[in-house]
Amino acid sequence: MLHRKARVKRGQTIVVHGANSGVGGILVQLAHHADLHIIGTAAPHHHDALRAAGVEPVDYNDQDLAGRVRQLAPRGVDAIFDNVGGPVMFASYRMLGPRGALVCYVIASMMKDTGSLIRPFMKALAQLAIWNTLPNGRTATFYNVWSGYGLRPSHLPQSPPRGPEASFRPSRQRHHHSQRRGPLPPRRSQRGDGPRRIAHCLRKGDPRPLAAHPGTTKKHLR
């Protein structure tokens, strides 16, 4: 998102909505690696953690969110990463500076709707397409977070197979004793007196093994 969609450059300013979230936190780390100035929206109780991470925090519930960001970046920001959509998407577009980029990757506001998600999603895509027709140099795109899966190098491990074919894939792990099928063989102490034990007792002059096994004779012990 940072480089393939927003095409950010060192020293630019970006806004990350939900900077305390999982994807937002990754974007913050990548932005630091690219030497970017970061403005992050989050709830007030996350602001201290964002400051410690080098992010300028802004309350995402602020009624004048765009004006607050404009105070921090008077000329507008160079890129915005939006995971909310809805009214926040419109406010985000107003925060952009010349040739700024709006990248939406989730439309979380749709989760509050009880109806179909297709209609509001298509409406958001249509709005992004309309913005791209304006002659102001700004871009607005929707980024599919799964699009990078097909670009993985071939030497990286692939995901495990799913479906019926997974049952026929041989396992590379060694089977431990606890994974063997069937009952375990009895321990030596559970086998009773075997022929060697009886022969040993007879050599010592002890007839008790023969008494315990009446069918055993010296002939069987040869």
PyMOL commands that set and color helices and strands:
alter all, ss='L'
color gray80, all
select helices_A, chain A and resi 22-33+44-52+65-72+87-95+108-112+118-132+147-151+164-168+177-179+188-190+195-203+208-212+218-221
alter helices_A, ss='H'
color red, helices_A
select strands_A, chain A and resi 13-17+37-42+56-59+77-82+96-104+139-142
alter strands_A, ss='S'
color yellow, strands_A
deselect
rebuild
show_as cartoon
